[in-house]
Amino acid sequence: MRDAGGDFSSDLRGARVVWRRELIRFERDRTRMVASPVQPVIFLFVLGTGLSAIARPVPGASFKTFMFPGIVGMTVATAAFVAVVLLASAMSALSTTD
């Protein structure tokens, strides 16, 4: 493992390698490919329909329209968290102890 302070091009190359590896893993995992777009849709329709019955109406917008940005943000944050956990576990598996 190299020390911090290397040149920027090698850092970009390392990031590209990790990105490609995760993309290959994503393409091979059919469950993740199906679940990643389906989960936000389920949240939007199940929670949007269920909670709209008890929520006060928002003038000019439906409750699903109100919920959509939050669900998109939650989806992006969850994907980022999973990527960080996978990267940390890969780094710990590759590191050597003295």
N, C-alpha and C positions, 0 to 999 in steps of 0.2 A: 504494500500500500504506500502510495507516495505522500509526501508532506503537502500541506496546504501551501498555496502561493505559486502553483504551477502556472503555465501559460493558459490563456483563455481558450485557445483552439483545442487543447487536450481535454479541457473540462467539457466543452461542447461535444467532442467526440464521445466522451464517456456518457454524457446524458443521452446522446443519440443511440448508443448501444443499449442502454437500459430501456429506453422508449421502444426500440424495435423488439427487444426481448419480451416486454410486457404485451406488445401488440400481437406477437406470435402466440403467446400464452393465451391471450384473450380469444384469438381466432380458433384455437384448438379446444377451448372450453365452451361447448355448446350451451350449457346451462347458464353461464354468465352472459352469453350472447342473447339468449332469450329473456333472461330475468332483468337485465339492465334497462331495456326500454319498457318492459311490461310493468315493473314496480311503480314508476311514477304515474302511469296511466291508472293503475289500480288505486293508488292513493287519491288521485284526482277524482275519480268517479265514485269510489266507495265512501271516502271521507267527505268529498264535496256534496254528494247526495245525502248522506246521513247527517252531516252537521248543518246543512242548509235548512233542514227542518226546524232546528232549534236556535239558529243564529238570527240575529236581527237583519233585515234586508239592508243592503248597502245601496243608496240611491245611484242609479245609472249603471250598475254592474251586478252580475250574478255572483253568488258565493264562490262558484268554481273559478270565475275570473279573478276574484280576490285571492283565492288560494294558489293559483298557478305559479306566480313568482316564487313563493315560499317553497313549493314542491320542487321547482327547478333548482333553487339554491340548495335544498336538502340533498337532492340527487347528486349535484356536483360535489358538495362537501363529503358525502359518503364515498363517492368514487375516489376523491383525493385521499381520504383517510385510508381506504383499502390499499391504494398505491403506496402510501408511506409505510404501512405495516408490512406489505410484501417486500418493499425495498429494504427495510430494516432487518427483516428476517433473512433476506438474501445476503446482506452485508455481514450479519453475524455468523452466517454459515460459512462465508468465505474468509473471515478473519482468522488469524492464527494466534494462539496464545503462547507466550514464552514461558 
